[in-house]
């Protein structure tokens, strides 16, 4: 139900996720519209960006995801019709709004020039990249929940993040995972203050004026 999806999204956001990847697995137009309604509701309750994927068949579907609050729409590269649509939707909505979902790394390699020109990133399903892509941000979706291998993957150039069960099964440890990666020299959003309390100028009562 919608309330469960919103609650789950808020939990991920509050526990330190940087971005939310949402797959619309609906089959009918009615289910698709209901899914868009859930995405809109999620967007009203979280402060992190959303990527919308699934059930994209035409330009109108990309527009609906963006209007629903998704910062990016991810096209399924398993469908040739979607590959043919990438240039059109990129020119209409902007390269920064268009990503792709690839079932295999070969799909990225075979269409790299197209993706590099018209997409801001790629979501690689069910596997870790064998190589990095300096000019194309790749997010692998890993179904192995083992967190120890995360730093090695993120150290590859072009790897923008990690998704999948490796996060789903360790959601309570998101900040610990980030600190583990930061300790190995990988840039992370750890929400740590860059200044100390002693750096602030206090008034005579020991307070800071806030406007």
TIPAVO-804566 format. One line per field, with one value per residue: residue number from 1; y, x, z of N, C-alpha, C, CB in turn; residue in one letter. Coordinates in Angstrom, 3 decimals. Glycine has a CB too. Layout:
! TIPAVO-804566
i	(NUM,...)
n_north	(Y,...)
n_east	(X,...)
n_up	(Z,...)
ca_north	(Y,...)
ca_east	(X,...)
ca_up	(Z,...)
c_north	(Y,...)
c_east	(X,...)
c_up	(Z,...)
cb_north	(Y,...)
cb_east	(X,...)
cb_up	(Z,...)
aa	(a,...)
END
This chain:
! TIPAVO-804566
i	(1,2,3,4,5,6,7,8,9,10,11,12,13,14,15,16,17,18,19,20,21,22,23,24,25,26,27,28,29,30,31,32,33,34,35,36,37,38,39,40,41,42,43,44,45,46,47,48,49,50,51,52,53,54,55,56,57,58,59,60,61,62,63,64,65,66,67,68,69,70,71,72,73,74,75,76,77,78,79,80,81,82,83,84,85,86,87,88,89,90,91,92,93,94,95,96,97,98,99,100,101,102,103,104,105,106,107,108,109,110,111,112,113,114,115,116,117,118,119,120,121,122,123,124,125,126,127,128,129,130,131,132,133,134,135,136,137,138,139,140,141,142,143,144,145,146,147,148,149,150,151,152,153,154,155,156,157,158,159,160,161,162,163,164,165,166,167,168,169,170,171,172,173,174,175,176,177,178,179,180,181,182,183,184,185,186,187,188,189,190,191,192,193,194,195,196,197,198,199,200,201,202,203,204,205,206,207,208,209,210,211)
n_north	(-1.186,2.369,3.847,2.179,2.131,4.802,5.081,3.313,4.560,6.948,5.916,4.912,7.345,8.750,7.169,7.639,7.264,8.354,8.656,7.623,4.761,3.886,1.396,1.002,-1.477,-1.997,-3.318,-2.555,0.361,1.619,0.710,1.818,4.594,4.701,4.006,6.221,8.105,7.226,7.685,10.473,11.054,9.982,11.721,14.008,13.542,12.975,14.046,13.483,12.833,11.215,8.389,7.329,4.305,1.716,0.584,2.450,3.524,5.402,8.869,10.363,8.900,9.307,12.031,12.018,10.744,12.577,14.826,13.789,14.030,12.825,13.098,11.935,9.849,6.450,4.554,1.391,-0.697,-3.166,-3.109,-2.372,-0.300,1.597,2.252,3.493,5.723,7.282,9.495,11.359,11.926,12.902,15.259,16.651,16.806,17.144,16.131,15.587,14.544,12.014,8.584,5.153,1.684,-1.255,-4.667,-6.136,-5.641,-5.477,-4.177,-1.531,-1.102,-1.623,0.469,2.749,5.305,6.549,6.661,8.160,10.612,11.327,10.606,10.759,8.792,5.266,2.388,-0.601,-3.733,-6.530,-7.188,-6.487,-3.846,-4.577,-2.828,0.658,3.710,6.628,8.918,8.362,7.890,5.068,2.939,0.065,-2.618,-4.684,-7.972,-9.536,-9.511,-8.910,-6.627,-6.030,-5.933,-3.590,-1.137,-1.781,-1.872,0.729,2.148,2.040,4.002,6.152,4.769,5.502,4.912,2.502,0.009,-2.107,-5.405,-5.405,-3.029,-2.994,-5.108,-4.210,-1.781,-0.438,0.013,1.934,4.413,3.464,1.947,3.990,5.375,3.406,3.277,5.911,5.891,4.528,6.308,7.032,9.305,10.409,11.153,11.961,13.596,15.040,17.678,20.402,22.186,23.080,23.428,25.308,27.012,28.848,32.163,33.260,34.839,36.918,35.283,32.817,31.846,31.273,33.478,32.994,33.360)
n_east	(0.846,0.287,0.988,2.830,4.953,5.730,6.504,8.664,10.401,10.930,12.278,14.650,15.699,16.053,17.969,20.269,20.548,21.520,20.164,17.123,16.041,13.411,11.345,8.768,6.599,4.174,1.376,-0.924,-2.642,-4.079,-2.819,-0.329,-0.838,-1.543,0.886,2.446,1.168,1.962,4.706,4.718,3.758,5.781,7.855,7.027,7.684,10.356,13.811,15.739,17.031,15.083,15.097,13.256,12.112,11.166,8.274,8.376,7.507,7.119,7.617,5.888,5.711,8.177,7.969,5.879,7.069,9.072,7.506,6.227,8.063,10.537,14.020,15.416,14.740,14.865,15.657,14.763,17.106,16.773,14.788,14.511,13.028,13.117,15.835,15.963,14.544,16.030,17.687,15.739,14.197,16.178,16.976,14.636,14.048,16.468,19.835,20.651,18.432,17.970,18.553,19.729,18.707,20.507,20.628,22.890,26.436,27.399,25.440,25.803,28.406,28.115,26.496,27.782,28.644,26.220,24.968,26.826,26.579,23.885,22.863,22.896,23.747,24.007,22.231,23.263,22.053,21.992,24.733,28.254,30.235,32.707,34.540,35.473,33.729,34.660,33.366,30.728,28.399,27.949,25.730,25.809,23.518,23.451,22.893,24.022,24.362,26.713,28.800,31.495,32.806,32.114,33.766,35.859,34.506,33.487,35.815,36.476,36.759,34.151,32.080,29.239,27.745,26.063,23.540,20.671,20.306,22.510,22.369,19.674,19.449,21.088,20.314,20.196,22.809,23.832,25.193,27.450,28.599,29.230,31.153,33.104,33.904,34.788,37.004,38.735,39.455,37.474,35.219,32.453,29.050,28.744,27.551,28.848,29.809,31.724,32.967,33.885,32.167,33.504,34.441,32.513,31.255,30.148,27.446,27.145,25.679,26.455,25.242,24.289,23.391,20.648,19.176)
n_up	(0.000,-0.369,1.911,3.213,1.365,1.379,4.048,4.103,2.292,3.643,5.816,4.651,3.745,6.166,7.373,6.034,3.236,-0.026,-2.384,-3.942,-5.535,-7.516,-8.726,-10.990,-11.177,-12.301,-14.211,-15.592,-16.958,-14.969,-12.627,-13.115,-12.970,-10.293,-9.157,-9.871,-8.315,-5.778,-5.947,-6.094,-3.533,-1.962,-2.677,-1.385,1.197,1.610,1.528,-0.293,-3.636,-6.244,-8.424,-11.101,-12.469,-14.802,-16.596,-18.693,-21.774,-23.685,-24.634,-23.061,-20.715,-19.506,-19.004,-17.130,-14.923,-14.237,-13.676,-11.501,-9.569,-9.749,-10.076,-12.086,-14.915,-15.639,-18.392,-19.737,-21.061,-22.160,-23.938,-27.263,-28.318,-26.287,-26.274,-28.739,-28.082,-26.408,-27.282,-28.119,-25.744,-24.130,-25.414,-25.124,-22.331,-21.085,-20.618,-18.014,-16.827,-17.722,-17.447,-17.695,-17.462,-17.321,-18.185,-18.495,-18.601,-21.162,-22.621,-21.934,-22.880,-25.642,-26.433,-25.695,-26.707,-27.384,-24.851,-23.419,-24.631,-24.329,-21.826,-18.203,-16.548,-15.627,-14.535,-13.409,-13.482,-11.292,-11.249,-10.731,-12.074,-14.562,-15.348,-15.064,-15.838,-16.849,-17.845,-17.584,-15.158,-13.159,-11.451,-9.757,-9.116,-6.551,-5.493,-3.585,-0.169,1.170,2.708,2.770,0.325,-0.852,-0.755,-2.600,-5.015,-5.248,-5.546,-8.185,-11.087,-12.133,-10.923,-9.283,-7.050,-4.912,-5.051,-4.336,-2.775,-1.152,0.123,0.930,2.794,4.730,5.716,8.144,8.611,6.955,7.410,8.773,6.741,4.973,6.474,6.649,3.982,3.636,5.314,3.738,1.878,0.053,-1.271,0.568,1.528,4.602,6.369,8.315,10.440,9.282,10.877,14.245,17.431,18.931,17.024,16.451,16.982,20.013,21.873,24.839,26.491,25.760,23.495,20.034,17.501,15.421,12.302)
ca_north	(0.000,3.601,4.269,1.357,2.580,6.100,4.837,2.689,5.586,7.865,5.191,4.945,8.723,9.107,6.363,8.109,7.030,9.579,8.693,6.532,4.163,3.350,0.673,0.842,-2.806,-2.128,-3.964,-1.883,1.823,2.018,0.467,2.787,5.881,4.562,4.036,7.623,8.778,6.859,8.396,11.869,11.096,9.771,12.948,15.029,13.150,12.758,15.165,12.997,12.682,9.939,7.924,6.514,3.324,0.748,0.988,3.573,3.046,6.533,10.144,10.787,8.212,10.027,13.293,11.752,10.465,13.835,15.650,13.168,14.415,12.135,13.907,11.222,8.704,5.449,3.783,-0.020,-0.967,-4.465,-2.829,-1.574,0.923,2.561,2.720,4.427,6.900,8.001,10.799,12.258,12.391,13.684,16.593,17.321,17.059,17.425,14.956,15.322,13.897,10.705,7.507,3.884,0.446,-2.276,-6.016,-6.648,-4.579,-5.384,-3.176,-0.227,-1.043,-1.583,1.738,3.737,6.644,7.080,6.959,9.237,11.878,11.683,10.163,11.181,7.647,3.959,1.477,-1.933,-4.681,-7.903,-7.481,-5.389,-3.511,-5.117,-1.693,1.948,4.579,7.944,9.955,7.916,7.393,3.768,2.444,-1.361,-3.158,-5.933,-8.795,-10.153,-8.559,-8.753,-5.222,-5.846,-5.705,-2.299,-0.185,-2.154,-1.497,2.184,2.719,2.086,5.299,6.162,4.129,6.624,4.471,1.087,-0.224,-3.514,-6.071,-5.050,-1.923,-3.350,-5.982,-3.538,-0.389,0.162,0.236,2.808,5.370,2.708,1.612,5.217,5.661,2.403,3.698,7.155,5.525,4.019,7.394,7.201,10.458,10.005,12.119,11.432,14.605,15.475,19.114,20.762,23.099,22.718,24.399,26.369,27.934,29.847,33.322,33.224,36.092,36.892,34.179,31.564,31.405,31.704,34.122,32.309,34.113)
ca_east	(0.000,1.045,1.551,4.011,6.019,6.188,7.202,9.946,11.243,11.352,13.268,15.913,16.180,16.495,19.125,21.471,20.625,21.754,19.254,16.156,15.732,12.051,10.908,7.328,6.393,2.749,1.053,-2.023,-2.613,-4.588,-1.743,0.730,-1.241,-1.461,2.310,2.869,0.644,2.824,5.975,4.483,3.632,7.128,8.610,6.613,8.093,11.798,14.638,16.773,16.544,14.488,15.215,12.104,12.409,10.112,7.043,8.595,7.278,7.047,8.065,4.924,6.022,9.313,7.438,5.084,7.986,9.719,6.471,5.884,9.092,11.809,15.076,15.853,13.959,15.804,15.100,15.143,17.831,16.393,13.803,15.103,12.234,13.621,17.135,15.659,13.884,16.948,18.086,14.575,13.820,17.302,16.895,13.429,14.040,17.822,20.679,20.732,17.192,17.821,19.486,19.294,18.876,21.097,20.626,24.256,27.397,27.569,24.507,26.445,29.564,27.662,25.821,28.438,28.652,24.865,24.736,27.734,26.099,22.505,22.443,23.732,24.221,23.437,22.010,23.630,21.300,22.400,26.161,29.189,30.933,34.050,35.413,34.897,33.393,35.000,32.444,29.350,28.234,27.289,25.312,25.478,22.522,24.062,21.986,24.804,24.299,28.019,29.186,32.946,33.329,31.648,34.842,36.585,33.679,33.391,37.101,36.560,36.346,32.849,31.059,28.651,27.055,25.714,22.141,20.305,20.195,23.654,21.865,18.374,19.623,21.985,19.877,20.528,24.251,24.241,26.214,28.666,29.183,29.836,32.381,34.075,34.416,35.535,38.288,39.591,39.719,36.383,34.403,31.130,28.218,28.585,26.798,29.629,30.026,33.093,33.526,33.644,31.393,34.412,34.713,31.455,31.327,28.972,27.143,27.509,24.970,26.962,24.336,24.543,22.223,20.187,18.150)
ca_up	(0.000,-0.509,3.193,3.469,0.476,1.875,5.304,3.771,1.679,4.714,6.623,3.908,3.754,7.517,7.769,5.354,1.791,-0.797,-3.524,-3.874,-6.828,-7.454,-9.916,-11.174,-11.738,-12.617,-15.480,-16.277,-16.894,-13.656,-11.670,-13.415,-12.405,-8.843,-8.815,-9.978,-7.126,-4.653,-6.132,-5.698,-2.079,-1.429,-2.889,-0.412,2.549,1.719,1.074,-1.195,-5.010,-6.664,-9.803,-11.461,-13.515,-15.046,-17.286,-19.617,-23.131,-24.602,-24.077,-22.050,-19.459,-18.922,-18.487,-15.928,-13.814,-13.848,-13.049,-10.216,-8.605,-9.966,-10.675,-13.281,-15.382,-16.137,-19.500,-19.763,-22.301,-22.714,-24.985,-28.334,-28.464,-25.314,-26.771,-29.827,-27.512,-25.517,-27.829,-28.127,-24.406,-23.617,-26.002,-24.632,-20.888,-20.624,-20.367,-16.574,-16.393,-18.364,-17.144,-18.276,-16.704,-18.185,-17.624,-18.598,-18.895,-22.616,-23.144,-21.760,-23.781,-27.037,-26.725,-24.842,-27.313,-27.232,-23.441,-23.016,-25.200,-24.013,-20.494,-17.085,-15.796,-15.921,-13.422,-13.879,-12.680,-10.994,-11.369,-10.502,-13.318,-14.751,-15.620,-14.711,-16.959,-16.309,-18.285,-17.383,-13.793,-13.129,-10.145,-9.810,-8.190,-6.096,-4.694,-2.516,0.934,1.816,2.599,2.767,-1.019,-1.354,-1.053,-3.816,-6.171,-5.325,-5.917,-9.648,-11.635,-12.788,-10.108,-8.539,-5.846,-4.804,-4.716,-4.290,-1.480,-0.317,0.936,1.511,3.958,5.677,5.731,9.434,8.662,5.855,7.840,9.051,5.444,4.450,7.225,6.229,2.681,3.838,5.922,2.664,0.945,-0.902,-0.877,1.008,2.244,5.958,7.123,9.463,10.441,8.908,11.870,15.636,18.200,19.376,15.910,16.366,17.885,20.876,22.567,26.264,27.144,25.219,22.437,18.659,16.891,14.216,11.581)
c_north	(1.228,3.985,3.486,1.823,3.903,5.916,4.237,3.713,6.558,7.209,5.206,6.340,9.096,8.367,6.677,7.807,8.359,9.752,7.481,6.055,3.441,2.683,0.549,-0.487,-3.057,-2.725,-3.225,-0.367,2.308,1.832,1.470,4.150,5.844,4.630,5.462,8.427,8.483,7.598,9.860,11.993,10.888,11.063,14.041,14.742,12.935,13.953,14.738,12.811,11.296,9.669,7.023,5.588,2.374,1.364,2.253,3.024,4.178,7.798,10.593,10.140,8.855,11.328,13.084,11.483,11.747,14.747,15.093,13.460,13.709,13.074,13.274,10.140,7.729,4.555,2.349,-0.362,-2.344,-4.303,-1.908,-0.269,2.003,3.108,3.752,5.742,7.798,9.391,11.800,12.798,13.213,15.107,17.360,17.719,17.404,16.153,14.579,14.631,12.454,9.759,6.242,2.766,-0.617,-3.619,-6.615,-5.508,-4.407,-4.345,-1.775,-0.067,-0.865,-0.247,2.904,5.143,7.314,7.510,8.131,10.591,12.301,11.274,10.656,9.997,6.373,3.152,0.070,-2.971,-6.014,-8.206,-6.259,-5.101,-4.154,-4.000,-0.418,2.770,6.023,8.998,9.560,7.306,6.100,3.398,0.968,-1.732,-4.551,-6.699,-9.587,-9.155,-8.312,-7.338,-5.022,-5.521,-4.325,-1.334,-0.506,-1.757,0.017,2.846,2.750,3.425,5.171,5.484,5.175,6.212,2.983,0.983,-1.727,-4.076,-5.768,-3.842,-2.326,-4.176,-5.356,-2.076,0.305,0.540,1.207,3.765,4.661,2.323,2.837,5.535,4.666,2.801,4.975,6.871,4.983,5.040,7.627,8.328,10.017,11.196,11.557,12.431,15.031,16.966,19.416,21.719,22.638,23.801,25.585,27.369,29.040,30.980,33.380,34.601,35.926,35.782,32.812,30.987,31.895,32.303,33.416,33.109,33.168)
c_east	(0.876,1.720,2.823,5.191,6.596,6.996,8.588,10.910,11.779,12.425,14.629,16.526,16.758,17.754,20.378,21.596,20.763,20.750,18.343,15.828,14.393,11.705,9.392,7.099,4.931,2.550,-0.009,-1.878,-3.082,-3.513,-0.604,0.396,-1.174,0.000,2.861,2.381,1.492,4.153,5.835,4.433,4.992,7.940,8.260,7.150,9.600,12.545,15.749,16.191,15.969,14.825,14.022,12.429,11.228,8.908,7.214,8.495,7.301,7.486,7.165,5.221,7.206,8.826,6.668,5.979,8.648,8.715,6.048,6.940,10.418,12.824,15.582,14.839,14.933,15.126,15.631,15.796,17.541,15.383,14.427,14.350,12.697,14.971,16.927,15.090,14.850,17.296,16.933,14.259,14.949,17.252,15.688,13.538,15.420,18.573,20.690,19.485,17.063,18.952,18.975,19.471,19.394,21.079,22.024,25.181,27.609,26.629,25.087,27.586,29.119,27.042,26.480,28.387,27.290,24.616,25.589,27.226,24.750,22.031,23.408,24.263,23.517,23.309,22.253,23.016,22.027,23.888,26.985,29.922,32.309,35.053,34.715,34.631,33.547,33.958,30.980,29.238,27.422,26.961,24.974,24.434,22.992,23.108,22.709,24.864,25.628,28.542,30.695,33.509,32.956,32.798,35.596,35.826,33.667,34.702,37.315,36.060,35.006,31.746,30.520,27.994,26.767,24.232,21.893,20.283,21.374,23.324,20.573,18.501,20.505,21.606,20.215,22.008,24.735,25.349,27.521,29.378,29.876,31.145,33.482,34.724,35.255,36.910,39.263,39.783,38.661,35.484,32.972,30.386,27.940,27.916,27.534,29.924,31.495,33.735,33.130,32.820,32.262,34.730,33.671,31.689,30.027,28.713,27.460,26.804,25.461,26.098,24.811,23.268,21.890,19.065,17.440)
c_up	(0.000,0.788,3.520,2.633,0.954,3.149,5.053,3.180,2.715,5.563,5.937,3.950,5.106,7.938,6.960,3.884,1.062,-1.935,-3.443,-5.285,-6.732,-8.781,-9.910,-11.888,-12.110,-14.007,-16.280,-16.148,-15.527,-12.585,-11.867,-12.819,-10.881,-8.381,-8.879,-8.771,-5.894,-4.738,-5.721,-4.175,-1.410,-1.527,-1.899,0.985,2.703,1.149,0.136,-2.599,-5.267,-8.123,-10.077,-12.619,-13.663,-15.737,-18.118,-21.037,-24.152,-23.871,-22.940,-20.691,-18.745,-18.292,-17.193,-14.715,-13.313,-13.144,-11.688,-9.148,-8.758,-10.611,-11.968,-13.621,-16.025,-17.173,-19.476,-21.097,-22.879,-23.848,-26.030,-28.524,-27.488,-25.728,-27.866,-29.306,-26.732,-26.031,-27.761,-26.739,-23.767,-24.142,-25.470,-23.162,-20.316,-20.284,-18.891,-16.034,-16.870,-17.960,-17.825,-17.267,-17.670,-17.472,-17.612,-18.993,-20.400,-23.224,-23.018,-22.757,-25.227,-27.411,-25.985,-25.431,-27.174,-25.798,-22.978,-23.492,-24.642,-22.612,-19.415,-16.291,-16.191,-14.641,-13.950,-12.956,-12.516,-11.177,-11.014,-11.805,-13.376,-15.013,-15.169,-15.956,-16.490,-16.659,-18.117,-15.996,-13.801,-11.683,-10.281,-8.755,-7.792,-5.190,-3.617,-1.358,1.640,1.617,2.456,1.389,-1.568,-1.651,-2.339,-5.070,-6.348,-5.690,-7.423,-10.161,-12.337,-12.006,-9.133,-7.237,-5.910,-4.446,-4.652,-2.881,-0.570,0.559,1.649,2.784,5.037,5.861,7.046,9.529,7.585,6.275,8.187,7.754,4.850,5.163,6.875,4.909,2.808,4.426,4.886,1.552,-0.110,-0.412,-0.595,1.601,3.631,6.883,8.396,9.340,10.137,9.896,13.275,16.332,18.626,18.272,15.823,17.372,18.683,21.483,24.059,27.038,26.666,24.117,21.072,18.095,15.577,13.585,10.628)
cb_north	(0.010,4.721,4.089,-0.114,2.715,7.045,3.906,1.524,6.343,8.279,3.736,4.505,9.680,8.829,4.902,7.559,6.263,9.576,8.721,6.978,3.187,4.471,-0.723,2.044,-3.858,-0.761,-5.366,-2.345,2.432,1.204,-0.971,2.910,6.252,3.233,3.119,8.252,8.356,5.337,8.297,12.398,10.029,8.622,13.447,15.122,11.891,11.461,15.873,11.668,12.958,9.948,7.170,7.396,2.535,0.120,1.200,4.271,2.317,6.697,11.215,10.440,6.737,10.316,13.954,10.556,9.453,14.549,15.753,11.653,14.180,10.886,14.091,10.611,9.138,4.600,4.456,-0.922,-0.830,-5.366,-2.186,-2.362,0.620,1.926,1.540,3.794,6.462,7.202,10.647,11.535,11.191,13.029,16.498,16.421,15.852,18.338,15.216,16.618,14.687,10.860,7.300,3.572,-0.006,-1.893,-6.914,-7.814,-4.876,-6.750,-3.258,-0.060,-2.314,-2.688,1.650,3.338,6.561,6.038,5.732,8.984,11.766,11.067,8.632,12.102,7.885,3.205,1.629,-2.100,-4.910,-8.822,-7.955,-5.728,-1.997,-6.122,-1.617,2.708,4.302,8.381,10.292,6.892,8.457,2.679,3.251,-2.206,-3.196,-5.652,-9.738,-10.553,-9.032,-9.777,-4.468,-7.083,-6.782,-1.670,-0.145,-3.650,-2.026,2.733,1.944,0.937,5.846,5.519,2.876,7.323,5.253,0.359,0.454,-4.311,-7.563,-4.757,-0.674,-4.113,-7.306,-3.642,-0.311,-0.795,-1.080,3.599,6.177,1.452,1.081,6.392,5.630,1.030,3.920,8.110,4.490,2.743,7.147,5.875,11.547,8.866,12.414,11.035,14.067,14.662,19.729,21.376,24.556,22.497,23.727,25.764,27.169,29.192,34.665,32.173,36.501,38.226,34.301,30.567,31.902,30.520,35.646,30.868,35.321)
cb_east	(-0.954,0.149,0.517,3.713,5.503,4.995,6.374,9.740,10.465,10.149,12.812,15.695,15.057,15.396,18.796,22.609,19.375,23.163,20.033,14.869,16.859,11.027,11.567,6.709,6.859,2.051,0.596,-3.380,-3.489,-5.849,-1.215,0.937,-2.660,-2.110,3.106,2.336,-0.800,3.062,6.442,3.166,2.632,7.845,8.386,5.094,7.377,12.218,15.232,17.376,17.664,12.950,16.578,10.917,13.709,9.687,5.938,9.999,5.957,5.610,8.105,3.499,6.315,10.401,6.538,4.148,9.060,10.320,5.254,5.724,8.599,11.606,16.233,17.262,12.824,16.358,15.434,13.913,19.302,15.811,12.514,15.120,10.744,13.720,17.985,14.678,12.750,18.219,18.566,13.354,13.463,18.632,16.826,12.225,13.496,17.787,22.107,20.954,16.013,17.787,19.642,20.075,17.526,22.542,19.682,24.344,28.730,27.327,23.163,26.966,30.419,26.663,24.336,29.877,29.048,23.823,25.025,29.141,26.004,21.611,22.344,22.952,24.049,24.295,20.560,25.171,19.947,21.628,26.501,30.197,31.063,34.065,35.784,35.818,31.938,36.357,32.711,28.915,27.549,28.179,24.094,26.742,21.075,25.380,21.228,26.253,23.313,29.029,28.693,33.613,32.819,30.703,35.814,36.855,32.235,32.908,38.210,35.750,37.408,32.961,31.632,27.642,25.759,26.605,21.196,21.248,20.076,24.889,21.626,17.550,20.218,23.434,18.385,20.167,24.976,23.046,25.717,28.338,28.098,28.866,32.107,33.407,33.254,34.756,38.077,39.006,40.983,35.574,34.421,31.225,26.879,29.932,25.411,30.943,29.609,33.108,33.043,34.976,30.772,35.698,34.759,30.086,31.562,29.149,25.642,27.186,23.474,27.095,22.912,25.038,22.484,19.719,18.767)
cb_up	(1.210,-0.975,4.313,3.181,-0.958,2.126,6.201,2.787,0.614,5.598,6.869,2.448,3.388,8.511,7.631,6.008,1.287,-1.360,-4.879,-3.133,-7.279,-7.124,-9.989,-11.988,-10.753,-12.525,-15.228,-15.707,-18.005,-13.294,-11.811,-14.938,-12.867,-8.391,-9.759,-11.287,-6.874,-4.625,-7.600,-6.320,-1.597,-2.187,-4.276,-0.364,2.941,0.989,2.254,-0.671,-5.994,-6.457,-10.053,-11.816,-13.190,-13.754,-16.281,-19.370,-23.205,-25.176,-25.162,-22.500,-19.724,-19.997,-19.525,-16.164,-14.247,-15.088,-13.969,-10.388,-7.253,-10.844,-9.689,-13.080,-16.392,-14.975,-20.847,-19.519,-22.065,-21.613,-24.384,-29.639,-28.246,-23.941,-27.300,-30.802,-26.603,-25.331,-29.285,-28.681,-23.505,-23.997,-27.526,-24.826,-20.172,-19.421,-20.844,-15.822,-16.883,-19.891,-15.594,-19.566,-16.019,-18.589,-18.413,-19.626,-18.213,-23.267,-22.408,-20.316,-23.648,-27.289,-26.347,-24.606,-28.799,-27.659,-22.583,-23.565,-26.702,-25.018,-20.449,-16.173,-14.333,-16.950,-12.814,-13.946,-13.300,-11.843,-12.786,-9.356,-13.464,-15.907,-17.129,-13.762,-17.488,-16.820,-19.722,-18.480,-12.903,-13.787,-9.592,-9.615,-8.834,-5.361,-5.588,-3.011,1.926,1.262,3.805,3.296,-1.955,-0.350,0.092,-3.831,-6.006,-4.023,-5.264,-10.280,-12.610,-14.103,-9.349,-9.392,-5.651,-3.736,-5.752,-5.128,-1.675,-1.190,0.060,0.500,3.523,5.203,5.480,10.559,8.519,5.340,9.048,9.870,4.476,4.591,8.738,6.099,1.699,4.756,7.025,2.089,0.280,-1.081,-1.977,2.030,1.471,6.527,7.481,9.578,11.797,7.534,11.614,16.376,19.433,19.892,14.589,16.609,17.085,21.986,22.357,26.900,26.891,26.308,22.711,17.774,16.649,14.535,10.810)
aa	(x,x,x,x,x,x,x,x,x,x,x,x,x,x,x,x,x,x,x,x,x,x,x,x,x,x,x,x,x,x,x,x,x,x,x,x,x,x,x,x,x,x,x,x,x,x,x,x,x,x,x,x,x,x,x,x,x,x,x,x,x,x,x,x,x,x,x,x,x,x,x,x,x,x,x,x,x,x,x,x,x,x,x,x,x,x,x,x,x,x,x,x,x,x,x,x,x,x,x,x,x,x,x,x,x,x,x,x,x,x,x,x,x,x,x,x,x,x,x,x,x,x,x,x,x,x,x,x,x,x,x,x,x,x,x,x,x,x,x,x,x,x,x,x,x,x,x,x,x,x,x,x,x,x,x,x,x,x,x,x,x,x,x,x,x,x,x,x,x,x,x,x,x,x,x,x,x,x,x,x,x,x,x,x,x,x,x,x,x,x,x,x,x,x,x,x,x,x,x,x,x,x,x,x,x,x,x,x,x,x,x)
END
